[in-house]
């Protein structure tokens, strides 16, 4: 007689109460083991996410894979994101910042995060609907978006994968761990 019980533990962090707009997404992804807190009881939602950490989560959530035996010079072999960054490089998702460097410990801007998501969705065969500048009409800071990111941002806004920060997109602002969790949740549910 094989009786099985499936357990589910809802993960709640003490410091997500002040980011109500991201609390559910953080809890769901943490409960599923997709994201981790900065401690057992803290998520540090307002802290910036690094390029390496975001790319690791993006590759994992979209289940991207590739034969990856080459990586950027500045990604340590023992880094927790080594494999995912190597996959991203092999797939052409991450092209680095010149001289075969990725700067995995640097903060990632919101527009760079969005460009990576757009590329990753295309690589995964889940390309978003093509957006255009009219998709961004409700945002007050459209002129701050770099040319290379405009199409990606418009497409992900159209798809509902990203939204702004109040009245703007804040393209040059750094991505917080809470913002990253919301976007990753939207990809997870897609």
Secondary structure as GFF3:
##gff-version 3
##sequence-region A 1 190
A	DSSP	alpha_helix	20	31	.	.	.	ID=ss1
A	DSSP	alpha_helix	51	61	.	.	.	ID=ss2
A	DSSP	alpha_helix	82	91	.	.	.	ID=ss3
A	DSSP	alpha_helix	110	123	.	.	.	ID=ss4
A	DSSP	three_ten_helix	133	136	.	.	.	ID=ss5
A	DSSP	three_ten_helix	142	144	.	.	.	ID=ss6
A	DSSP	alpha_helix	147	159	.	.	.	ID=ss7
A	DSSP	alpha_helix	177	189	.	.	.	ID=ss8
###
